[in-house]
Amino acid sequence: MEKQNIKPKLRFPEFSGDWEFKKLVELLEFKNGINASKEQYGQGVKFINVLDILNNEFITYDKIIGSVDVDNDTVNKYPVNFGDILFQRSSETREEVGTASVYLDNQKTATFGGFVIRGRKISEYIPLFLNQLLKTDMARNDITSKSGGSTRYNVGQETLANVTLPFPCLAEQTKISSFITVVSEKISQLKKKKSLLEQYKKGVMQKIFDQEVRFKDDNGNEFPDWIVKTVENLCAVAKSGGTPISTKKEFYDGDIPFLSISDMTLQGKYLNYTSNHVSKLGIESSASWIVPVNSIIYSMYASIGFVSINKIPIATSQAVLNLILKKGINTEFVYYSLAHFQVKTIKYITTGTQGNLNAHSVKSFEISLPSFPEQTKIANFLSAIDEKINQCSNQIGKTESYKKGLLQQMFV
């Protein structure tokens, strides 16, 4: 049945009337990409592959990762020019198959690979508008629902040709594209700012822990020399946890937060919640224990050397070492010191089915320790940088949510 023309919920006041449904075959001419030998890759002409589509809001020549050594005749048979749309032809997940990105370089021609389908621009549309339209839930559902395969999902030219989407007039397409571009540019600027702050933090941490940069006391005097101590020397308690037997339902779904490594990697410096919980009976039946607030939580398995500070009492598995520091040791300083130490952990990793650290190795780590007042100054300085990074992250999240909300309302 033919789709009826419809209107979006949110639009600019100068526009009215229905959006018109069109099939992509009316706008694009489809073609599969080059299948080259492995010896041809790594030099020659820029060559758009799946990663370029997945990693970029839009593609320009300079953003393209790979290259392929082909002659001019081949390039002329498989060109990618301004306004062309590139689709991911095959994927291990249905969610990614048919993902699209537009080529927006009007100076240089590229080519494209065999896992990519190019839609050559053959009719009038605003490239940035179609790029955003193809990322909406309506477009993605239309494409993924028609993908075939079991272990891998695939879309072909015919599937893409028959995707039917609503389009406004060119003037409205332009207005929408310009507005969304402003929001996208704001996100890009925030991500760049965050990246620069992260690079600055990494560089300054290197100088601080190499003692190339030293702090002074409030009177401008030098602090005492740093002394070397092992992690074990810094701790009142250094003990890993344990895992209650998973088949015992009564050990789980209690009111005691139980840490997983993913809780650490998702939350970063501070742990404010856990995705899993155990019961008191589960704790009593295992080697797990309640780690008090403001302890150092150090990952020995999976994300090796990842470190956090718990802001709630938690129980943990044997995958982490829990460090309760002695009095006179600044917790945040030790957090930053161990985070910086992560690059050195490889020599401590034990061999086996997967590389891990063990508690004995972590306890033997040697940490250079300044006086407590200098520890505090260092921790405060680095925390201030982290706060700026977190502010950027929050702004990015809010702006991305704002953009997503706009797309849902501005596109049918």
N, C-alpha and C positions, 0 to 999 in steps of 0.2 A: 504494500500500500504506500502511495506517495506521501511523504511527510508534509504537513501543513506549515506554512510560513509562520514565524512567531517573533515576539519581541523580548529583549532582555529586561531584567528588573531595573537596572540602573543604566542610564545613558545621558549623554550631553543634551541640553535642552533644545538645541537647534535641529535635532534629528527626530524624526518620527517615522511611522510606517514599519512594516514587517521586514524582518531579515529573510532572505531568500535561500532556500536549500539548494546546494550544488554538490555534484559528485566530484571527487578529486580528479577524475579523468578529464573533466572539463577544464582544469587548470594546469595539470601536470602531465608530462610524458615520462613514463617510468622505464628504468633500465637497470639491470644488475651490473655490479662492478667488475673490476679486473681480478682475475685469478693468476697471480704471478708465482714463480718458484721462490723458494726461501732465499736463494742466492741474490735475488733482485732487490730484496728489502734492505733499507738502511742508507740508501743514497739515491740521488736523482730528484724526481718531481715530488712535491708534497702530495700526500696520499691519505685521504680521509678514511678513518676506520671507526669501529664501534665506539672506542673510548672517546674519540673526538665528539661524537654525538652525545654520549652520556655525560661528559664532563663540562660541557659548555652550553650556556644559555643560547648562544648563537656562535657560528664558526667563522673565523677569518683565517687568511693564509698563514699568518704568524702563529696562530694558536694550534695549527695542525702538528701532531706529534711525529708521525712517520713519513717515510718517503719510499719511492719505488723507482727502480732503474728501468724505464721503458722509453721507446722512441717517440718521436713527435706524432707519428701516425696513430699510435695507441692513445696518446693524450688527446688527440683530436676526436677520437672515437668515444672517449670516456671523460669529457670535460665536466667540471663543476663551475658554474658562473653565478654571478650575483643574483639572488632571489631563488636559486634552486633549493629544494628541500631534500635532506638526506634522512633515510629511515634505516633503523636497525632491523636487519632481515631475520636474524636468528638469535635466540637467547635461551639460557637454562631456566629462566623464570618467565611465566606468562606476563608478569607485571612490566617487564622491560621490553618485550618484543614489540617492534614497530615504533619504538621511541624515535622522535624526530627532532631535527635541528636545522635551521636555515643557514645558508652560506651568504655572508654579507660583505664580501670583499669585491669591490668593483674595479680593482687594479690588477689582480693576479688570478689566473685560472689554476685550479687544482684538479686532481683526479680522485678516484674513489675505489674502494676494495670490494671483494666478492661477497663479504658479509653485509654489504650496504646496498640499498636500493636508492638510486637518485631519481627524484621527481623534477624534471626540467620544466622551467616556467614557460608555458605556452599561451597563457591568457593573463588578463589584468587582475592583479591582487596586490595588496601591500605586504611584502615579505615578512615584516615583523608581526603583522596582525596574524597571518596564517601560522607563523611560528608559535605564537601564544595560543591560538585556537587549537592547534594540534596537541597542546599540553593540557587541555581541559579534560575533565572527567568524561564529558560526552564523547570526545574524540578518542580518548584512550580506551574507553569501554567498547566503542564500535570496532576498534582495531583488535584489541586483545580477545574479544569474544569470538572473533573469526579466525584466530590463529590456530594452526594445527600442530600436532606432535604429541609426544608423551614424555620422553626424557629431555628433549629440546623442543622449544616452540618456534614456529616459523610463520612468516607472512610472505606472500608473493605479490607480484605486480597486480594481479587481478583483484586480490583482496583490497589492496590500497586504492585501486582505481574506483572501487565501488563504495568506499567510505563517503558518507553523505553528511555534510555539515552546513550550518547556517551562516550566511554572509550578509553584512550590510553593504551600503554603497561605498565606493572608494574613499570618499571624503570622511565618512564615519570610521572606516578602517584606519585611516591616517590619524585621526584625532585620538582614537583608542591607543594606537601604537605609540604615539608621542607621549601620552600620559603614562602608560605602563613603563616606557623607557626611562622617564624621570625617576620613577620609584625604583626601577632596577639599578639605575646609576647610583642612587642613594645607598642601596644594599652593597653595591660594588665598592663604594668609597669606605663604608664601614668595615667591610672585610679587609680592605687594604690597610686601614688604620689598625685593625686588630693584628694583622700579620706583622706590621712594623713594630708594634708594642711587644709582640712575642719574640721577634728577633732581638730587640733591644734588651729584653729581660734575659734572654739566653746569653747575650754577650756580656752583660753586666754581672751575671752570676758567675761566669767563667773568671772574670777579673777579681771578683770578691773572694771566691774560694781558692784562687791561685794567690791571693793576698797581694795582688797588684794594686788594688784599691782598698784603702783602710779608712775606717771611720775614726773620728776623734770624740772625746768626751765633751760635755757641755761647756767646759772651760777652754776648749781648744787643745787639750793635751792628748798625747798619744796613749792608746790603750796598751796593756801588756801584750807580750808575744803570745801567739796561739800555742796550745799544747795538743798533742796527738793522743786520742783515746779510742779504744774500740767501742763499738756499739754496745757491747755487753757492759762496759764500764759506765756507760751513761744511764743504764737502766736499773730501776728497782726490781722490775719484772720484765722478762723477755721470753714469751711463751706463745706457742702456736695453739690453735684450737682443735676441734674434732667435729666429726659429722655423725649425728644420730642415724641409726639404721633407717634407710629410706622406705623399707617395706612396713615399718611400724607407723600406722597412721596416727596413733596416740602421741607420737613424738613431734608431730608437726601441727601447723595451723594454730599455734598457741599465741601468746602475747609478747614473746621475746624476739626482737629483731635478730635475724640470722643473715649474715653477710654473704654475698656472692661477689666474685671478681667483677662481674658486670656492674654491680652497684658502685664500685670504685671508679671504673672507667667512665661511667655515665656522669657521676657527680663531681669527680675531680678532687680538689683539695679537701673539702669538707663533706663528711657523710652525715646526712640529715634523715635518711630513711633507708630501709632495706626492702627488697621485693619479696623476700621470704621470711617466715617466722617459725619458731619452734616452741614447744611447750617446756615447762619446767622439768617434766619427766624426761624429755629428750635431752636436756642439758645434763641431768643426773646420770643418764645412761651412757654418756659419751665423754670424750676428753675435752669437749667444749666448755667454756666458762664465760661469765659476764665480764666484758672488758669495759672499764669505767670511761666516762667522757674525757675527751682531750688526751687520748692515747694515740700513739703512732701505729697505724695499720700498714704493714709492709707485705706486698704480694710476692710470694716465692714461686707460684705456678702461673701458667698462662701469661698474663701481662706482667712479666718478670720485672721487679724493681719499681713497680707502680706504688705510690705511697699516698696515704690520706690521713686525715685527722677525724676521728669520730666525734660528732656533736650529740650523739645519743648513746646510751649504754647498748652494746651489741654482743652477740655471740658470733664466733667465727669457726670456719673449718680449719683443717690442717694446712690449707693452701696459703695462709697468711701467718706472719709472725706479728704478735701484738706486743708493743713496747710501752711500758709504763715508766716514764723517765724519773730520775732522781730529782729532788729539790735543787734549785739553782741551775737547772737546765731549761732553756727556752724551747718549748715544744715546736713553735713555728720555725725557729732556726734549724732544729734537727730535721723538720719536714723538708725545708729547702736544701739542706745539706745532703740528705738521702736522695732527693729528686735529682740533684746535680750528679750524685754518685752513680746514677743508673747506667751511664755509658761505660762504667768500669766493671759492671757486674758479670760480663761475659766470661771473665777468667775464673769466676767462682761457680759457674753453672755445671752441674753434674750431668754426665751422659746417661742415656737411656732411651726409652721410646720417645720421650720428649724432654728437652732440656729444662731442668728446674734448679732452683736454689734450695739449700737446706738451712735449718735454723742455725746450725753450728757455723756455717759460712757467713751468714748475715751478722751474727754476733761478733765475728772476727773482723768485720769491716773497720778500717781505721778512719776516724773522723777528726779533722783539725778543728779544735774548739777554742774560740776566743773567750774573753771574760764575759760574764753575764750581761753587763751593760752594753757591750759591743754586739753580743748575740741579739739583744733586743733591738738595737738600732738597725742591724742588718735585716732582721725579720720584719720590722716595720716598713723599711724601705722597699723590700721585695713585695710585701703585702699590698702596698700602695699601687705598685705596678699591676699586680693581679686584679685589684679592684677596678682599675681602668680597663683591663682586658675583659673582665666580667661585664662592665657597663656596655662595652662594645658588643659583646655576645648577646646581651639582653636587647639592645637596640636592633641588632640584626634579626633576632627572633621576632620582635614586635613588628618590624617593617616587613618581614617575609609573611607573617600572618595577615598583615594589612593588605599586602599584594595579593595573597591567595583569596582573601575575602572579596577584593575588587574583581578579580578574574571570575569568581563564581557569579557575581552579579552583572558584570559588564558583558560577559559572554553568555550566550543562550545555553 
